[in-house]
Amino acid sequence: MFLNWCARLGQSGDVAVQMASDALRICLDQWTVLPFRVCLAASMWLGLRFSRESTRQSLKQLEEISGVPAKLIVAAEAKLERLLKARRGQHRRQHQLVEGWGEC
């Protein structure tokens, strides 16, 4: 789906698709109330923003392709980005708590 959308948007898909796939996995694990199509569009937009290929025109095209309003895409993407940052910080804290052989 993401590769298809990237092709229709005229974007290179490597980084954007990988980031969108990771974001979709987290989105589906955390949010059960959002429709699947909204999760897809928000994940794709996050991937495009992460790969620095996001423009206002690409957001309008994504809105047309996905059928999800642009305001909803941006709002869901912002929440998803905050969730990713929180998970990244939590992972760092857990990693710091692991004791190595030298500390034993």
N, C-alpha and C positions, 0 to 999 in steps of 0.2 A: 504494500500500500504506500509506504513512504517513498520508495523508489519511483513509483508511478507518479506520485504527487510532485516529487522533485523534477521529474522529466517534464511534467505539465507546467511547472513554474519556471523552467529553464535554468535550474540551479544544478550545480555539481552535488552529488548525493553522498559522498563518502562520510564526511564528518557529521553532516546534518542527520543522515539516516541512523548512524550509530548512536548519536546523542538522543534522537527521538525515540529509538527503540528502548534505550535504558530508561528514559523518562516515562514512556508508556508503561513499562513493567512496574515502576514505582507508583504511577498514577492508579493503575488497576488494583494494586495491593492496598493502597490507602483509601481511595475514594470509591465507595460503592453507590453513591447517589448520583454521580455525574453520568450522563449517557456516554456510551462508548465513542460515538462520533466526536463529542466534545473533547474527550481524553486524547483521541487521535490528533485532532487539530491543534490542541494546546501543546502536545508533545512535539508535533512537527514544527510549530512556531518556535518552541524552545530550541530545537535542533538548528533551525535557521539562524536564530539569534546567536547561538553559541558559535556557529561557523562563520559569523559575520556576513551572512548573505541575506539579511532581513532588510526589507525596504517597505515603505508604505504600499507600494504597488504590489509587492509579493504578498502582503497581508490581505489586500483586496482580492487577489487571485486565489489565495488559500480559502478565503471566505466563500468565493464562488464554487470552488472545487469541492469543499467539504460540506457546504450547506449550513455551516455554523456561523452566526453573526460575529463580526470582527471584535466587538466589545467583549463578547463572551470568551473568545479565544484569548484575548489579551489578559482578561481577569483570571482565567483558569491557568494560564501560563505563569502569571505572577505568583499565584499560590503554589504552583508546582515548583517553581524556582526556589521559593522560601523553604519548601519541604526538602528539596535536594540539599540546600545549604545546611539545614538543621541536621540532616542525616550525615553529611560530610563531617560536621563538627563533632557529632556523637561518635563517629567512627574513629576520629583522631584521638578523642579522649579515651576510648577503649584501648586503642593501640598504645597509648602512653602508659596505661595501667599494667600492661603485660611486662612481667619481669624477665629479664634475660639471664643467660648463664653467668655472665660476669657479675651480676648483682646478687647471686645466691650466696 
